[in-house]
Amino acid sequence: MSHCYFPIAFLTQAPVPFLHVADFKDVRRGWDLRDTQAADANGHAVVVWLGASLAGNSNDRSTMEKTCSDGTNSCWAQWNVYMAETVDGHDLVPAFTQFTASDHIIHAGTVSTGGLGGGAMGLVADFFQVALDPQHRANISFADDHIASPECTSQSPGHCADNDPQSYRTGQPYFTYQLKANPNIVPAASGQCSTTPPAPPGFEKMTGGGGIPSVKAGLTANFGFVAQNDKPNASLSYHDDGAPGGAIDAHSVNTSVPTVTFSGNCGRSKATPR
């Protein structure tokens, strides 16, 4: 699930060690949400998101905030900030490298995807943003409530331990950034905007899409495609909110085809039967 946020006017640096890209580690997550993106240079882009140790609906307390045998929140969903980076964003299917951007668990329990409504925690929705500086390093801000608030003595008397499920917490702004940029970044020429590198000889690529009437009156089913003949490849998408059995949102994944040929405004591909 993706969410967009308005930029914030300032970043407050909390006492978090600055992270070197080599210190990031690949991880496996149970649940991802709330992403933010940035791009610069020639095909360089990063995506930052929140990921948890447990799979399931992030708003569901019965899944994300189970009763732990030791009386703490140690068995709750544990959340971190993750980042994926690519330096070949111009490719039809770019390759991303995944990192852990936070050096500690930033939140435990539920995370709200419904704004201020509902009973799930919404504190980590604040401050979440990524930007790339002139040296192409990712600068990340996020909210963190892994430490109980000093106000817990009045807001949750007797429950001030950092791992106490009943302790009072507030989301504090944190900031971290890469100490070194990816060495494979190809910067744009000085004083110029980034541009797509020239295509190899004979390369052709086609994109398109359109809409057709949905079964449900007043709605339109939308479709789109992209195909290229160098490393023959094609991808298709189809979305219809008026389908009889409920909304349909289908996407092909990197469909390899033996050949893709182009003639005028038409493209033709043939997939291998399976």
Secondary structure, DSSP 4 states (H G I P E B T S, - for coil): -----PPPS-----S-PPBPGGG------SEEEEEEEEEETTTEEEEEEEEESS-S-TT-HHHHSPPPTTSSSTTS-EEEEEEEEES-TTSSS---EEEE--SS--EES---SSTT-SSS--GGGTT-EEEE-TT--EEEEEEE--S--TTHHHHSTT---TT-TT----PEEEEEEBSS--TT--PPPTTS---PPPPPTT--EEEEEEEEE-SSTT-EEEEEEEEETTTTEEEEEEEETT-TTS-EEEE--SEE-SEEEEETTEEEEEPPP-
